[in-house]
Amino acid sequence: MDAGELNMTKEDLLASSGTITEKLPNGMFRVKLEDNEEIIATLKGKLRRLRFRLMVGDRVNVEMTRYDTTKGRINYWYR
């Protein structure tokens, strides 16, 4: 494997929207996706850096890798 195969591109990510169902320690959230699947997600860089305060019931957009669909990153918050 060369270095080009190790880097993932945006096309390799799966995007889905869902609702926050539980706030967990260390900036993690339990998110219920539209297809009734629950995953654990963290905030993406800019949301974490700007200290957005997400609450239970907020709608978010989550991106996951194809290899592990049980974890993801929150990349957009619908206000």
Secondary structure, 3 states (H helix, E strand, C coil): CCHHHHCCCHHHEEEEEEEEEEEECCCEEEEEECCCCEEEEEECHHHHHCCCCCCCCCEEEEEEECCCCCEEEEEEEEC
